[in-house]
Amino acid sequence: MLVETIAPGRICLFGEHQDFLGLWVIASAIDLHIHITGRKTRGNELLIHMPDIGEDEIINLKDEIKYTKKRDYLKAGVKVLLDRGFKINFGAECTVRGELPINAGVSSSSALVVGWIKFLLTLLDIEIPPDELARLAHRAEVLEFNEPGGMMDHFTSSIGNTIFVDCIPPFSYQLLPLNLQGFVLGDTLERKETLEVLKRSHEEAEEGIKRLKEIYPLFDLRKTPLHEVEPYLTQLPSHLADKVYVNIVNRDICLTAKEMFEQRAIDERKIGNLLNEHHKMLRILGVSTPKLDSLCEASLKAGAFGAKLVGSGGGGCMIAYAPGREKEVAKAIDEAGGKAFIVKIEEGCRSRILEG
């Protein structure tokens, strides 16, 4: 039986750099994917071909799973399933291919882990709920390696469409009732150090929150209005005050977008303005780059309603919201030195049988 598993990447619309603070995000699955195609084999080896990066990997199921590299996600996926009590009593050979830009802010690694676990479960003839698949993938990618990061990427790739994620543990999600289209993804072609950017952002935000609570003990990042906080921000070092301010503003942007989406009130200009304001805050946070800014500016000049970076920043991708102007915006991104993809929001991770 030849099986193909398809796992989408994602764009974060609102809530960038907020998941690890226990806040909220709105994210959408997009029609750029990781594909894993393969079948069971005799023996105890999982042979994975990865032609996109020119690598192969072999996992021997007779051996204890030991990580041999920094982000040993394929082994981690196997270990998480074994730890959960699933018995993989067969070998397999598969090929991994993808259309997603790698290390560019659209969750290529999370889509890989979600797709890999789904592929193994499909060979086991086991179906689990999408949120359980997301939690297994989060454990394999994040918890196994004590890395920073929430569950937004795994929920979005597994569940699909557009979701609102509450990132306070144990994490929960809400499917938003809308079909929002008109997005153009722009890759700066600048690779980034995701974990380093996230680690620095997380540490500085946590320090700012800690210092604020020392002078204003009633502060609650999830609830306290900005106007109550602003008088105290002047008592913090400016770089920490900026981090707190940005996270409160971005929190409110995300909640405003959620309310609008829940009411099915699609105001294209308002959505664009919220995206632009979000990007402005991320620039203050220090995670944008001149190339990301230039692609956003080129998109707006070409008719997009809004544009912002996606992912951790420091390089990677941006997204433009340009219903009816997708081709013009894609051309502008290409001419500004990026690589454009017109993308659609779509369903989550799934498997299909190619040959019986």
C-alpha positions as a Markdown table, in Angstrom:
| # | Residue | x | y | z |
|---|---|---|---|---|
| 1 | Met | 0.0 | 0.0 | 0.0 |
| 2 | Leu | 1.5 | 3.3 | -1.1 |
| 3 | Val | 0.5 | 6.2 | 1.2 |
| 4 | Glu | 0.9 | 10.0 | 0.8 |
| 5 | Thr | 0.6 | 12.4 | 3.7 |
| 6 | Ile | 0.1 | 16.1 | 3.0 |
| 7 | Ala | 0.8 | 18.6 | 5.8 |
| 8 | Pro | 0.3 | 22.3 | 5.1 |
| 9 | Gly | 2.5 | 25.2 | 6.2 |
| 10 | Arg | 1.0 | 28.2 | 8.0 |
| 11 | Ile | 0.9 | 31.9 | 8.1 |
| 12 | Cys | 0.3 | 33.7 | 11.4 |
| 13 | Leu | -2.1 | 36.6 | 10.8 |
| 14 | Phe | -2.1 | 38.1 | 14.3 |
| 15 | Gly | -0.2 | 37.3 | 17.5 |
| 16 | Glu | 3.3 | 36.9 | 16.3 |
| 17 | His | 5.8 | 36.4 | 19.2 |
| 18 | Gln | 2.8 | 36.0 | 21.6 |
| 19 | Asp | 2.3 | 32.2 | 21.8 |
| 20 | Phe | 5.3 | 31.7 | 24.2 |
| 21 | Leu | 3.8 | 34.4 | 26.5 |
| 22 | Gly | 0.6 | 32.5 | 27.0 |
| 23 | Leu | -1.5 | 34.9 | 24.8 |
| 24 | Trp | -3.5 | 34.3 | 21.7 |
| 25 | Val | -2.8 | 33.9 | 18.0 |
| 26 | Ile | -4.8 | 33.7 | 14.7 |
| 27 | Ala | -3.2 | 31.5 | 12.1 |
| 28 | Ser | -4.1 | 29.9 | 8.8 |
| 29 | Ala | -3.0 | 26.8 | 7.0 |
| 30 | Ile | -1.8 | 27.5 | 3.4 |
| 31 | Asp | -1.6 | 25.4 | 0.2 |
| 32 | Leu | 2.2 | 25.0 | 0.4 |
| 33 | His | 2.9 | 21.6 | 1.8 |
| 34 | Ile | 5.3 | 18.9 | 3.0 |
| 35 | His | 4.5 | 15.6 | 1.2 |
| 36 | Ile | 5.6 | 12.2 | 2.6 |
| 37 | Thr | 5.0 | 9.3 | 0.2 |
| 38 | Gly | 5.9 | 5.7 | 1.0 |
| 39 | Arg | 5.0 | 2.2 | 2.1 |
| 40 | Lys | 5.7 | -0.5 | 4.6 |
| 41 | Thr | 8.7 | -2.7 | 4.1 |
| 42 | Arg | 10.0 | -5.9 | 5.8 |
| 43 | Gly | 12.5 | -5.5 | 8.6 |
| 44 | Asn | 13.0 | -2.9 | 11.3 |
| 45 | Glu | 14.3 | 0.1 | 9.4 |
| 46 | Leu | 12.6 | 3.4 | 8.5 |
| 47 | Leu | 14.4 | 4.7 | 5.4 |
| 48 | Ile | 13.6 | 8.4 | 4.7 |
| 49 | His | 14.8 | 10.0 | 1.4 |
| 50 | Met | 14.9 | 13.9 | 1.5 |
| 51 | Pro | 15.9 | 14.9 | -2.0 |
| 52 | Asp | 15.1 | 18.6 | -1.4 |
| 53 | Ile | 18.0 | 18.9 | 1.0 |
| 54 | Gly | 20.1 | 16.0 | -0.5 |
| 55 | Glu | 19.9 | 13.8 | 2.6 |
| 56 | Asp | 18.8 | 10.3 | 3.6 |
| 57 | Glu | 18.1 | 9.1 | 7.1 |
| 58 | Ile | 17.8 | 5.6 | 8.5 |
| 59 | Ile | 16.1 | 4.9 | 11.8 |
| 60 | Asn | 16.6 | 1.3 | 13.1 |
| 61 | Leu | 13.7 | 0.4 | 15.3 |
| 62 | Lys | 15.7 | -2.4 | 17.0 |
| 63 | Asp | 18.0 | 0.2 | 18.6 |
| 64 | Glu | 17.1 | 2.6 | 21.4 |
| 65 | Ile | 16.2 | 6.0 | 19.9 |
| 66 | Lys | 19.1 | 8.3 | 20.6 |
| 67 | Tyr | 19.3 | 11.8 | 19.2 |
| 68 | Thr | 22.5 | 12.4 | 17.2 |
| 69 | Lys | 21.9 | 16.0 | 16.0 |
| 70 | Lys | 20.5 | 19.3 | 17.4 |
| 71 | Arg | 17.0 | 19.0 | 15.9 |
| 72 | Asp | 16.5 | 15.2 | 15.3 |
| 73 | Tyr | 12.8 | 15.6 | 14.6 |
| 74 | Leu | 12.2 | 12.4 | 12.6 |
| 75 | Lys | 13.7 | 10.3 | 15.5 |
| 76 | Ala | 11.7 | 12.4 | 18.0 |
| 77 | Gly | 8.5 | 11.6 | 16.1 |
| 78 | Val | 9.2 | 7.9 | 16.4 |
| 79 | Lys | 10.1 | 8.2 | 20.0 |
| 80 | Val | 7.0 | 10.1 | 20.9 |
| 81 | Leu | 4.8 | 7.5 | 19.3 |
| 82 | Leu | 6.7 | 4.6 | 21.1 |
| 83 | Asp | 6.5 | 6.5 | 24.4 |
| 84 | Arg | 2.7 | 6.8 | 23.9 |
| 85 | Gly | 2.4 | 3.1 | 23.5 |
| 86 | Phe | 2.1 | 2.7 | 19.8 |
| 87 | Lys | 4.0 | -0.3 | 18.4 |
| 88 | Ile | 5.8 | 0.2 | 15.1 |
| 89 | Asn | 6.5 | -3.5 | 14.1 |
| 90 | Phe | 7.4 | -2.9 | 10.5 |
| 91 | Gly | 9.9 | -1.1 | 8.4 |
| 92 | Ala | 9.1 | 1.6 | 5.9 |
| 93 | Glu | 10.6 | 3.5 | 3.0 |
| 94 | Cys | 9.4 | 7.0 | 2.1 |
| 95 | Thr | 10.3 | 10.2 | 0.3 |
| 96 | Val | 9.9 | 13.7 | 1.8 |
| 97 | Arg | 9.3 | 16.6 | -0.6 |
| 98 | Gly | 8.0 | 20.1 | -0.1 |
| 99 | Glu | 7.0 | 23.4 | -1.6 |
| 100 | Leu | 7.4 | 25.3 | 1.6 |
| 101 | Pro | 10.4 | 27.7 | 1.9 |
| 102 | Ile | 12.7 | 26.1 | 4.5 |
| 103 | Asn | 13.6 | 28.1 | 7.7 |
| 104 | Ala | 11.5 | 31.0 | 6.5 |
| 105 | Gly | 8.7 | 31.5 | 9.0 |
| 106 | Val | 6.0 | 29.3 | 7.5 |
| 107 | Ser | 6.4 | 26.3 | 9.8 |
| 108 | Ser | 8.3 | 23.9 | 7.4 |
| 109 | Ser | 9.7 | 22.0 | 10.4 |
| 110 | Ser | 6.3 | 21.7 | 12.2 |
| 111 | Ala | 4.6 | 20.6 | 9.0 |
| 112 | Leu | 7.4 | 18.0 | 8.6 |
| 113 | Val | 6.8 | 16.6 | 12.1 |
| 114 | Val | 3.0 | 16.7 | 11.8 |
| 115 | Gly | 3.2 | 15.0 | 8.4 |
| 116 | Trp | 5.7 | 12.4 | 9.7 |
| 117 | Ile | 3.6 | 11.4 | 12.7 |
| 118 | Lys | 0.5 | 11.3 | 10.5 |
| 119 | Phe | 2.3 | 9.1 | 8.0 |
| 120 | Leu | 3.4 | 6.5 | 10.6 |
| 121 | Leu | -0.1 | 6.5 | 12.2 |
| 122 | Thr | -1.6 | 5.9 | 8.7 |
| 123 | Leu | 0.7 | 2.9 | 8.2 |
| 124 | Leu | -0.4 | 1.7 | 11.6 |
| 125 | Asp | -4.0 | 2.1 | 10.4 |
| 126 | Ile | -4.7 | 4.4 | 13.4 |
| 127 | Glu | -6.8 | 7.6 | 13.2 |
| 128 | Ile | -6.5 | 10.2 | 16.0 |
| 129 | Pro | -8.2 | 13.6 | 16.4 |
| 130 | Pro | -6.3 | 16.5 | 14.7 |
| 131 | Asp | -5.7 | 18.2 | 18.1 |
| 132 | Glu | -4.1 | 15.0 | 19.5 |
| 133 | Leu | -1.9 | 14.9 | 16.4 |
| 134 | Ala | -0.8 | 18.5 | 17.0 |
| 135 | Arg | 0.1 | 17.7 | 20.6 |
| 136 | Leu | 2.2 | 14.7 | 19.6 |
| 137 | Ala | 4.0 | 16.8 | 17.0 |
| 138 | His | 4.6 | 19.6 | 19.6 |
| 139 | Arg | 6.1 | 17.1 | 22.0 |
| 140 | Ala | 8.4 | 15.8 | 19.2 |
| 141 | Glu | 9.5 | 19.1 | 17.9 |
| 142 | Val | 9.6 | 21.3 | 21.0 |
| 143 | Leu | 9.3 | 19.5 | 24.3 |
| 144 | Glu | 11.8 | 16.7 | 23.4 |
| 145 | Phe | 14.5 | 19.3 | 22.8 |
| 146 | Asn | 13.5 | 21.9 | 25.4 |
| 147 | Glu | 13.2 | 24.5 | 22.7 |
| 148 | Pro | 11.1 | 27.8 | 22.9 |
| 149 | Gly | 7.8 | 27.7 | 21.0 |
| 150 | Gly | 4.1 | 27.3 | 21.5 |
| 151 | Met | 1.6 | 25.0 | 19.7 |
| 152 | Met | 0.3 | 27.4 | 17.1 |
| 153 | Asp | 2.3 | 25.8 | 14.2 |
| 154 | His | 1.2 | 22.2 | 15.1 |
| 155 | Phe | -2.4 | 23.1 | 15.6 |
| 156 | Thr | -2.6 | 25.0 | 12.3 |
| 157 | Ser | -0.9 | 22.4 | 10.2 |
| 158 | Ser | -3.0 | 19.6 | 11.8 |
| 159 | Ile | -6.4 | 21.3 | 11.9 |
| 160 | Gly | -6.2 | 23.6 | 9.0 |
| 161 | Asn | -8.2 | 26.6 | 7.8 |
| 162 | Thr | -8.1 | 29.6 | 10.2 |
| 163 | Ile | -7.9 | 29.1 | 13.9 |
| 164 | Phe | -7.7 | 31.2 | 17.1 |
| 165 | Val | -5.3 | 29.5 | 19.5 |
| 166 | Asp | -5.2 | 30.2 | 23.3 |
| 167 | Cys | -1.6 | 29.6 | 24.0 |
| 168 | Ile | -1.8 | 29.2 | 27.8 |
| 169 | Pro | -1.2 | 25.5 | 28.7 |
| 170 | Pro | -2.7 | 23.1 | 28.1 |
| 171 | Phe | -3.6 | 25.1 | 24.9 |
| 172 | Ser | -6.9 | 25.1 | 23.1 |
| 173 | Tyr | -8.2 | 26.3 | 19.7 |
| 174 | Gln | -11.3 | 27.7 | 18.0 |
| 175 | Leu | -12.1 | 27.3 | 14.3 |
| 176 | Leu | -13.0 | 30.7 | 13.0 |
| 177 | Pro | -16.0 | 30.9 | 10.7 |
| 178 | Leu | -14.6 | 32.6 | 7.7 |
| 179 | Asn | -13.0 | 31.9 | 4.3 |
| 180 | Leu | -10.4 | 34.7 | 4.0 |
| 181 | Gln | -8.5 | 34.7 | 0.7 |
| 182 | Gly | -6.3 | 37.1 | -1.2 |
| 183 | Phe | -2.9 | 36.4 | 0.4 |
| 184 | Val | 0.6 | 36.6 | -1.2 |
| 185 | Leu | 3.5 | 35.2 | 0.6 |
| 186 | Gly | 6.9 | 36.8 | 0.0 |
| 187 | Asp | 10.2 | 35.1 | 0.8 |
| 188 | Thr | 13.0 | 37.5 | 1.4 |
| 189 | Leu | 15.4 | 34.6 | 0.5 |
| 190 | Glu | 17.3 | 35.6 | 3.7 |
| 191 | Arg | 17.6 | 32.6 | 6.1 |
| 192 | Lys | 17.2 | 33.2 | 9.8 |
| 193 | Glu | 18.2 | 31.8 | 13.2 |
| 194 | Thr | 14.7 | 31.0 | 14.4 |
| 195 | Leu | 15.5 | 29.7 | 17.9 |
| 196 | Glu | 17.9 | 32.5 | 18.6 |
| 197 | Val | 15.4 | 35.2 | 17.6 |
| 198 | Leu | 12.6 | 33.5 | 19.7 |
| 199 | Lys | 14.9 | 33.1 | 22.7 |
| 200 | Arg | 15.9 | 36.7 | 22.7 |
| 201 | Ser | 12.4 | 38.0 | 22.2 |
| 202 | His | 11.0 | 35.6 | 24.9 |
| 203 | Glu | 13.7 | 36.5 | 27.5 |
| 204 | Glu | 13.3 | 40.3 | 27.0 |
| 205 | Ala | 9.5 | 40.2 | 27.2 |
| 206 | Glu | 9.6 | 38.1 | 30.3 |
| 207 | Glu | 12.1 | 40.4 | 32.0 |
| 208 | Gly | 10.0 | 43.4 | 31.1 |
| 209 | Ile | 6.8 | 41.8 | 32.5 |
| 210 | Lys | 8.7 | 40.8 | 35.7 |
| 211 | Arg | 10.0 | 44.3 | 36.2 |
| 212 | Leu | 6.6 | 45.8 | 35.6 |
| 213 | Lys | 4.9 | 43.5 | 38.2 |
| 214 | Glu | 7.5 | 44.6 | 40.8 |
| 215 | Ile | 6.2 | 48.2 | 40.5 |
| 216 | Tyr | 2.6 | 47.3 | 39.5 |
| 217 | Pro | 1.6 | 43.9 | 41.1 |
| 218 | Leu | -1.9 | 43.9 | 39.7 |
| 219 | Phe | -0.6 | 43.7 | 36.1 |
| 220 | Asp | -2.0 | 40.8 | 34.1 |
| 221 | Leu | -0.6 | 40.5 | 30.5 |
| 222 | Arg | -3.9 | 38.8 | 29.4 |
| 223 | Lys | -6.2 | 41.4 | 30.9 |
| 224 | Thr | -4.8 | 44.7 | 32.0 |
| 225 | Pro | -5.7 | 47.5 | 29.6 |
| 226 | Leu | -2.9 | 49.5 | 28.0 |
| 227 | His | -4.0 | 52.8 | 29.5 |
| 228 | Glu | -3.6 | 51.4 | 33.0 |
| 229 | Val | 0.0 | 50.2 | 32.2 |
| 230 | Glu | 1.4 | 53.2 | 30.4 |
| 231 | Pro | 2.1 | 55.4 | 33.5 |
| 232 | Tyr | 4.3 | 52.6 | 34.8 |
| 233 | Leu | 6.2 | 52.0 | 31.6 |
| 234 | Thr | 8.3 | 55.2 | 32.1 |
| 235 | Gln | 9.8 | 53.5 | 35.2 |
| 236 | Leu | 11.3 | 50.7 | 33.1 |
| 237 | Pro | 14.4 | 50.8 | 31.0 |
| 238 | Ser | 13.3 | 51.9 | 27.5 |
| 239 | His | 14.1 | 48.6 | 25.8 |
| 240 | Leu | 12.0 | 46.6 | 28.3 |
| 241 | Ala | 9.2 | 49.2 | 28.2 |
| 242 | Asp | 9.1 | 48.8 | 24.5 |
| 243 | Lys | 8.7 | 45.0 | 24.8 |
| 244 | Val | 5.8 | 45.3 | 27.2 |
| 245 | Tyr | 4.1 | 48.0 | 25.2 |
| 246 | Val | 4.4 | 46.0 | 21.9 |
| 247 | Asn | 3.0 | 42.8 | 23.4 |
| 248 | Ile | 0.0 | 44.6 | 24.9 |
| 249 | Val | -0.8 | 46.4 | 21.6 |
| 250 | Asn | -0.4 | 43.1 | 19.6 |
| 251 | Arg | -2.6 | 41.3 | 22.2 |
| 252 | Asp | -5.3 | 43.8 | 21.5 |
| 253 | Ile | -4.9 | 43.7 | 17.7 |
| 254 | Cys | -5.4 | 39.9 | 17.8 |
| 255 | Leu | -8.5 | 40.1 | 20.0 |
| 256 | Thr | -10.0 | 42.9 | 17.7 |
| 257 | Ala | -9.4 | 40.7 | 14.7 |
| 258 | Lys | -11.0 | 37.7 | 16.4 |
| 259 | Glu | -14.1 | 39.7 | 17.2 |
| 260 | Met | -14.4 | 40.9 | 13.6 |
| 261 | Phe | -13.9 | 37.4 | 12.2 |
| 262 | Glu | -16.4 | 35.8 | 14.7 |
| 263 | Gln | -19.0 | 38.3 | 13.4 |
| 264 | Arg | -18.1 | 37.4 | 9.8 |
| 265 | Ala | -17.6 | 41.2 | 9.3 |
| 266 | Ile | -14.9 | 41.1 | 6.7 |
| 267 | Asp | -13.7 | 44.7 | 6.2 |
| 268 | Glu | -10.7 | 44.4 | 3.9 |
| 269 | Arg | -9.3 | 47.8 | 4.8 |
| 270 | Lys | -9.6 | 47.2 | 8.5 |
| 271 | Ile | -7.9 | 43.8 | 8.2 |
| 272 | Gly | -5.2 | 45.5 | 6.3 |
| 273 | Asn | -4.8 | 48.3 | 8.8 |
| 274 | Leu | -4.5 | 45.7 | 11.6 |
| 275 | Leu | -1.8 | 43.8 | 9.7 |
| 276 | Asn | 0.1 | 47.0 | 9.1 |
| 277 | Glu | -0.1 | 48.0 | 12.8 |
| 278 | His | 1.0 | 44.5 | 13.8 |
| 279 | His | 4.1 | 44.8 | 11.5 |
| 280 | Lys | 4.9 | 48.2 | 13.0 |
| 281 | Met | 4.9 | 46.7 | 16.5 |
| 282 | Leu | 7.1 | 43.9 | 15.3 |
| 283 | Arg | 9.6 | 46.4 | 13.9 |
| 284 | Ile | 9.7 | 48.0 | 17.4 |
| 285 | Leu | 10.2 | 44.5 | 18.8 |
| 286 | Gly | 13.4 | 44.4 | 16.7 |
| 287 | Val | 12.5 | 41.3 | 14.7 |
| 288 | Ser | 12.0 | 42.8 | 11.2 |
| 289 | Thr | 14.8 | 43.4 | 8.7 |
| 290 | Pro | 15.3 | 46.0 | 5.9 |
| 291 | Lys | 14.4 | 43.3 | 3.3 |
| 292 | Leu | 11.2 | 42.3 | 5.1 |
| 293 | Asp | 10.2 | 46.0 | 5.4 |
| 294 | Ser | 11.0 | 46.6 | 1.7 |
| 295 | Leu | 8.8 | 43.7 | 0.5 |
| 296 | Cys | 5.9 | 44.9 | 2.8 |
| 297 | Glu | 6.3 | 48.5 | 1.3 |
| 298 | Ala | 6.4 | 47.2 | -2.3 |
| 299 | Ser | 3.2 | 45.2 | -1.6 |
| 300 | Leu | 1.4 | 48.2 | -0.2 |
| 301 | Lys | 2.4 | 50.3 | -3.2 |
| 302 | Ala | 1.1 | 47.6 | -5.5 |
| 303 | Gly | -2.3 | 47.7 | -3.9 |
| 304 | Ala | -2.2 | 45.4 | -0.9 |
| 305 | Phe | -4.4 | 46.4 | 2.0 |
| 306 | Gly | -1.8 | 45.3 | 4.6 |
| 307 | Ala | 1.4 | 43.4 | 5.0 |
| 308 | Lys | 3.5 | 42.0 | 7.8 |
| 309 | Leu | 6.3 | 39.6 | 8.5 |
| 310 | Val | 5.4 | 36.1 | 9.4 |
| 311 | Gly | 7.2 | 33.7 | 11.8 |
| 312 | Ser | 10.0 | 34.7 | 14.2 |
| 313 | Gly | 11.4 | 37.4 | 11.9 |
| 314 | Gly | 15.1 | 38.1 | 11.4 |
| 315 | Gly | 14.6 | 37.1 | 7.8 |
| 316 | Gly | 12.3 | 34.6 | 6.2 |
| 317 | Cys | 8.9 | 35.5 | 4.9 |
| 318 | Met | 6.2 | 38.2 | 4.9 |
| 319 | Ile | 2.6 | 38.1 | 3.9 |
| 320 | Ala | 0.5 | 40.6 | 2.0 |
| 321 | Tyr | -3.3 | 40.8 | 2.1 |
| 322 | Ala | -4.4 | 41.8 | -1.4 |
| 323 | Pro | -7.8 | 40.4 | -2.5 |
| 324 | Gly | -8.2 | 41.2 | -6.2 |
| 325 | Arg | -4.6 | 42.4 | -6.5 |
| 326 | Glu | -2.7 | 39.2 | -5.9 |
| 327 | Lys | -0.9 | 39.1 | -9.3 |
| 328 | Glu | 0.2 | 42.7 | -9.1 |
| 329 | Val | 1.5 | 42.3 | -5.5 |
| 330 | Ala | 3.3 | 39.1 | -6.4 |
| 331 | Lys | 5.1 | 40.9 | -9.3 |
| 332 | Ala | 6.0 | 43.7 | -7.0 |
| 333 | Ile | 7.5 | 41.3 | -4.4 |
| 334 | Asp | 9.6 | 39.6 | -7.1 |
| 335 | Glu | 10.8 | 42.9 | -8.5 |
| 336 | Ala | 11.8 | 44.0 | -5.0 |
| 337 | Gly | 14.1 | 41.0 | -4.7 |
| 338 | Gly | 11.9 | 38.5 | -3.1 |
| 339 | Lys | 10.1 | 35.3 | -4.3 |
| 340 | Ala | 6.4 | 35.5 | -4.3 |
| 341 | Phe | 3.8 | 32.7 | -3.8 |
| 342 | Ile | 0.0 | 33.4 | -4.3 |
| 343 | Val | -1.4 | 31.2 | -1.5 |
| 344 | Lys | -4.8 | 30.0 | -0.4 |
| 345 | Ile | -6.1 | 29.0 | 3.0 |
| 346 | Glu | -6.9 | 25.3 | 3.1 |
| 347 | Glu | -7.6 | 22.2 | 5.1 |
| 348 | Gly | -5.2 | 20.5 | 7.6 |
| 349 | Cys | -3.0 | 17.4 | 7.5 |
| 350 | Arg | -4.4 | 14.4 | 5.7 |
| 351 | Ser | -3.4 | 11.1 | 4.2 |
| 352 | Arg | -4.5 | 9.3 | 1.1 |
| 353 | Ile | -3.9 | 5.9 | -0.5 |
| 354 | Leu | -2.2 | 6.1 | -3.8 |
| 355 | Glu | -2.0 | 2.4 | -4.5 |
| 356 | Gly | -3.9 | -0.4 | -2.7 |
